[in-house]
Amino acid sequence: MPVNINIDKAKDITKDRLRADRKPLLEAQDVAFQRALEDGADTTAIVAEKQRLRDITDQVDTMTTTDELKAATV
């Protein structure tokens, strides 16, 4: 008997996993941003990386298989 997987629930679980994975990365970018501001350095790359990390869970919405969800990384 095949196992039925609720893809919506699987997407929610994947988003939670990605959020947990990205948390320390966002915190590190926050520190880098503050240091760049203090040094008067360009923050463009830092801002772009922070936005990429924030947007990472959006990719999950278009996934249709559990293999795609398992492969999703930060």
GUDRENZA-413398 format. One record per atom (N, C-alpha, C): atom name; x, z, y; residue number from 1. Coordinates in Angstrom, 2 decimals. Example, Ala and Ser with C-alpha at 12.3 -4.5 7.8 and 13.67 -1.06 7.14 Angstrom:
<midrens>
MIDREN   atom         X         Z         Y     n
MIDREN      N     13.19      7.80     -5.69     1
MIDREN     CA     12.30      7.80     -4.50     1
MIDREN      C     13.20      7.80     -3.30     1
MIDREN      N     12.85      7.08     -2.25     2
MIDREN     CA     13.67      7.14     -1.06     2
MIDREN      C     12.90      7.87      0.03     2
</midrens>
This chain:
<midrens>
MIDREN   atom         X         Z         Y     n
MIDREN      N      0.84      0.00     -1.18     1
MIDREN     CA      0.00      0.00      0.00     1
MIDREN      C      0.89      0.00      1.25     1
MIDREN      N      0.75     -0.99      2.12     2
MIDREN     CA      1.59     -1.06      3.32     2
MIDREN      C      1.26      0.05      4.31     2
MIDREN      N      2.28      0.43      5.03     3
MIDREN     CA      2.11      1.45      6.06     3
MIDREN      C      1.70      0.77      7.36     3
MIDREN      N      0.62      1.25      7.96     4
MIDREN     CA      0.19      0.71      9.24     4
MIDREN      C      0.86      1.49     10.36     4
MIDREN      N      1.45      0.76     11.29     5
MIDREN     CA      2.13      1.38     12.41     5
MIDREN      C      1.35      1.09     13.68     5
MIDREN      N      1.07      2.13     14.41     6
MIDREN     CA      0.39      2.00     15.70     6
MIDREN      C      1.45      1.58     16.72     6
MIDREN      N      1.46      0.31     17.10     7
MIDREN     CA      2.49     -0.24     17.98     7
MIDREN      C      2.47      0.43     19.35     7
MIDREN      N      1.29      0.80     19.83     8
MIDREN     CA      1.22      1.47     21.14     8
MIDREN      C      1.90      2.83     21.09     8
MIDREN      N      1.68      3.56     20.01     9
MIDREN     CA      2.33      4.87     19.84     9
MIDREN      C      3.83      4.68     19.68     9
MIDREN      N      4.22      3.66     18.94    10
MIDREN     CA      5.64      3.37     18.75    10
MIDREN      C      6.30      3.02     20.09    10
MIDREN      N      5.59      2.31     20.94    11
MIDREN     CA      6.12      1.99     22.28    11
MIDREN      C      6.30      3.26     23.10    11
MIDREN      N      5.33      4.17     23.03    12
MIDREN     CA      5.44      5.43     23.76    12
MIDREN      C      6.65      6.24     23.28    12
MIDREN      N      6.85      6.27     21.98    13
MIDREN     CA      7.99      7.00     21.41    13
MIDREN      C      9.30      6.36     21.87    13
MIDREN      N      9.34      5.04     21.87    14
MIDREN     CA     10.55      4.33     22.32    14
MIDREN      C     10.84      4.60     23.79    14
MIDREN      N      9.80      4.58     24.61    15
MIDREN     CA      9.99      4.87     26.04    15
MIDREN      C     10.53      6.29     26.23    15
MIDREN      N     10.00      7.24     25.48    16
MIDREN     CA     10.50      8.62     25.58    16
MIDREN      C     11.97      8.70     25.17    16
MIDREN      N     12.34      7.97     24.12    17
MIDREN     CA     13.74      7.95     23.67    17
MIDREN      C     14.64      7.34     24.75    17
MIDREN      N     14.20      6.25     25.32    18
MIDREN     CA     15.00      5.59     26.36    18
MIDREN      C     15.14      6.48     27.59    18
MIDREN      N     14.08      7.18     27.95    19
MIDREN     CA     14.14      8.10     29.09    19
MIDREN      C     15.15      9.21     28.85    19
MIDREN      N     15.16      9.74     27.64    20
MIDREN     CA     16.12     10.79     27.30    20
MIDREN      C     17.55     10.24     27.32    20
MIDREN      N     17.73      9.02     26.82    21
MIDREN     CA     19.05      8.40     26.79    21
MIDREN      C     19.57      8.09     28.20    21
MIDREN      N     18.68      7.71     29.09    22
MIDREN     CA     19.13      7.30     30.43    22
MIDREN      C     19.33      8.48     31.38    22
MIDREN      N     18.75      9.63     31.07    23
MIDREN     CA     18.82     10.78     31.98    23
MIDREN      C     20.25     11.13     32.39    23
MIDREN      N     21.18     11.31     31.44    24
MIDREN     CA     22.55     11.63     31.87    24
MIDREN      C     23.22     10.48     32.63    24
MIDREN      N     22.83      9.27     32.31    25
MIDREN     CA     23.41      8.11     33.01    25
MIDREN      C     22.94      8.07     34.47    25
MIDREN      N     21.66      8.36     34.68    26
MIDREN     CA     21.14      8.41     36.05    26
MIDREN      C     21.80      9.56     36.84    26
MIDREN      N     21.97     10.69     36.18    27
MIDREN     CA     22.61     11.82     36.85    27
MIDREN      C     24.04     11.48     37.26    27
MIDREN      N     24.75     10.77     36.40    28
MIDREN     CA     26.12     10.35     36.72    28
MIDREN      C     26.12      9.37     37.90    28
MIDREN      N     25.13      8.49     37.95    29
MIDREN     CA     25.04      7.54     39.07    29
MIDREN      C     24.70      8.27     40.37    29
MIDREN      N     23.91      9.33     40.27    30
MIDREN     CA     23.60     10.13     41.46    30
MIDREN      C     24.88     10.75     42.04    30
MIDREN      N     25.74     11.26     41.16    31
MIDREN     CA     27.01     11.84     41.60    31
MIDREN      C     27.89     10.75     42.22    31
MIDREN      N     27.97      9.61     41.56    32
MIDREN     CA     28.77      8.50     42.09    32
MIDREN      C     28.26      8.06     43.45    32
MIDREN      N     26.93      8.04     43.60    33
MIDREN     CA     26.33      7.64     44.87    33
MIDREN      C     26.72      8.62     45.98    33
MIDREN      N     26.62      9.90     45.71    34
MIDREN     CA     26.97     10.91     46.71    34
MIDREN      C     28.44     10.81     47.10    34
MIDREN      N     29.30     10.61     46.10    35
MIDREN     CA     30.73     10.46     46.38    35
MIDREN      C     31.00      9.22     47.23    35
MIDREN      N     30.32      8.13     46.90    36
MIDREN     CA     30.49      6.89     47.67    36
MIDREN      C     30.04      7.09     49.11    36
MIDREN      N     28.93      7.80     49.29    37
MIDREN     CA     28.46      8.08     50.65    37
MIDREN      C     29.48      8.92     51.42    37
MIDREN      N     30.01      9.93     50.76    38
MIDREN     CA     31.00     10.79     51.41    38
MIDREN      C     32.26     10.02     51.79    38
MIDREN      N     32.62      9.05     50.95    39
MIDREN     CA     33.83      8.26     51.20    39
MIDREN      C     33.57      7.05     52.09    39
MIDREN      N     32.31      6.80     52.40    40
MIDREN     CA     31.97      5.63     53.20    40
MIDREN      C     32.11      4.33     52.42    40
MIDREN      N     32.04      4.43     51.09    41
MIDREN     CA     32.21      3.25     50.23    41
MIDREN      C     30.88      2.51     50.05    41
MIDREN      N     30.98      1.30     49.55    42
MIDREN     CA     29.80      0.48     49.28    42
MIDREN      C     29.02      1.06     48.10    42
MIDREN      N     27.73      1.20     48.26    43
MIDREN     CA     26.88      1.78     47.21    43
MIDREN      C     26.01      0.72     46.51    43
MIDREN      N     26.22     -0.54     46.84    44
MIDREN     CA     25.36     -1.60     46.31    44
MIDREN      C     25.31     -1.62     44.79    44
MIDREN      N     26.46     -1.55     44.13    45
MIDREN     CA     26.51     -1.60     42.67    45
MIDREN      C     25.85     -0.37     42.06    45
MIDREN      N     26.04      0.77     42.69    46
MIDREN     CA     25.45      2.01     42.19    46
MIDREN      C     23.93      1.94     42.28    46
MIDREN      N     23.43      1.47     43.41    47
MIDREN     CA     21.98      1.34     43.60    47
MIDREN      C     21.40      0.37     42.57    47
MIDREN      N     22.10     -0.73     42.32    48
MIDREN     CA     21.63     -1.72     41.35    48
MIDREN      C     21.59     -1.12     39.94    48
MIDREN      N     22.61     -0.36     39.59    49
MIDREN     CA     22.64      0.25     38.26    49
MIDREN      C     21.54      1.30     38.11    49
MIDREN      N     21.30      2.09     39.15    50
MIDREN     CA     20.22      3.07     39.10    50
MIDREN      C     18.87      2.37     38.91    50
MIDREN      N     18.67      1.26     39.58    51
MIDREN     CA     17.41      0.52     39.44    51
MIDREN      C     17.28     -0.07     38.04    51
MIDREN      N     18.39     -0.58     37.50    52
MIDREN     CA     18.37     -1.13     36.14    52
MIDREN      C     17.96     -0.03     35.15    52
MIDREN      N     18.53      1.16     35.33    53
MIDREN     CA     18.20      2.26     34.45    53
MIDREN      C     16.73      2.67     34.59    53
MIDREN      N     16.23      2.68     35.81    54
MIDREN     CA     14.82      3.03     36.02    54
MIDREN      C     13.88      2.01     35.36    54
MIDREN      N     14.29      0.75     35.40    55
MIDREN     CA     13.45     -0.33     34.88    55
MIDREN      C     13.55     -0.51     33.36    55
MIDREN      N     14.44      0.24     32.73    56
MIDREN     CA     14.72      0.03     31.31    56
MIDREN      C     13.49      0.17     30.43    56
MIDREN      N     12.57      1.04     30.79    57
MIDREN     CA     11.38      1.22     29.94    57
MIDREN      C     10.38      0.07     30.09    57
MIDREN      N     10.50     -0.71     31.15    58
MIDREN     CA      9.58     -1.84     31.34    58
MIDREN      C      9.71     -2.88     30.23    58
MIDREN      N     10.92     -3.02     29.67    59
MIDREN     CA     11.15     -4.01     28.61    59
MIDREN      C     10.30     -3.70     27.38    59
MIDREN      N      9.99     -2.43     27.17    60
MIDREN     CA      9.24     -2.03     25.99    60
MIDREN      C      7.84     -2.64     25.98    60
MIDREN      N      7.25     -2.80     27.14    61
MIDREN     CA      5.89     -3.32     27.22    61
MIDREN      C      5.72     -4.72     26.62    61
MIDREN      N      6.79     -5.51     26.62    62
MIDREN     CA      6.71     -6.87     26.10    62
MIDREN      C      7.12     -6.97     24.63    62
MIDREN      N      7.58     -5.88     24.05    63
MIDREN     CA      8.01     -5.90     22.66    63
MIDREN      C      6.79     -5.87     21.74    63
MIDREN      N      6.92     -6.58     20.61    64
MIDREN     CA      5.78     -6.70     19.70    64
MIDREN      C      6.07     -6.24     18.28    64
MIDREN      N      7.33     -5.92     17.98    65
MIDREN     CA      7.67     -5.49     16.62    65
MIDREN      C      8.43     -4.17     16.65    65
MIDREN      N      8.37     -3.47     15.55    66
MIDREN     CA      9.11     -2.21     15.45    66
MIDREN      C     10.62     -2.47     15.45    66
MIDREN      N     11.06     -3.60     14.94    67
MIDREN     CA     12.49     -3.92     14.98    67
MIDREN      C     12.97     -4.05     16.42    67
MIDREN      N     12.18     -4.68     17.27    68
MIDREN     CA     12.54     -4.78     18.69    68
MIDREN      C     12.61     -3.39     19.31    68
MIDREN      N     11.63     -2.55     19.00    69
MIDREN     CA     11.60     -1.20     19.56    69
MIDREN      C     12.81     -0.39     19.10    69
MIDREN      N     13.17     -0.52     17.84    70
MIDREN     CA     14.32      0.23     17.31    70
MIDREN      C     15.61     -0.23     17.97    70
MIDREN      N     15.70     -1.51     18.31    71
MIDREN     CA     16.92     -2.07     18.89    71
MIDREN      C     17.06     -1.81     20.39    71
MIDREN      N     16.02     -1.34     21.04    72
MIDREN     CA     16.05     -1.12     22.48    72
MIDREN      C     17.06     -0.02     22.82    72
MIDREN      N     17.92     -0.33     23.77    73
MIDREN     CA     18.93      0.64     24.21    73
MIDREN      C     19.00      0.66     25.72    73
MIDREN      N     19.66      1.70     26.20    74
MIDREN     CA     19.81      1.85     27.65    74
MIDREN      C     20.88      0.95     28.13    74
</midrens>
